[in-house]
Structures are given as structure tokens and as C-alpha cells.
Amino acid sequence: MVIGELARISVTNTGPGIPPKLLPQLFNRFFPLMPPATTPATAWA
């Protein structure tokens, strides 16, 4: 690539997306998006 040339980038997402009911909490850093893990190590805690 030479200085002054342009590059085109295309991004495609075919995932399910974020459920609308979770959108208000999207930027809450303490809001878990996945359910808590239930492993023997966490079950005893």
C-alpha cells in the first residue's frame, strides 16, 4: 500500500444479536451477560 491510497474494509455479522431487554444494561460494567457458572467449585462457595 502506498501513502495516499485507500483501503476498503467490509464487516459482516450474522449472529443473533443482543436481546432488546438487555440493551439498557449493555454499558453497565457489573451486569453479567452470561448466567453464573454452576461447577462443583462454585457450588461450595
Summary of the structure (lengths in Angstrom):
residues: 45
radius of gyration: 20.1
end to end distance: 55.6
largest distance: 60.8
contacts: 31
relative contact order: 0.09
helix: 22%
strand: 0%
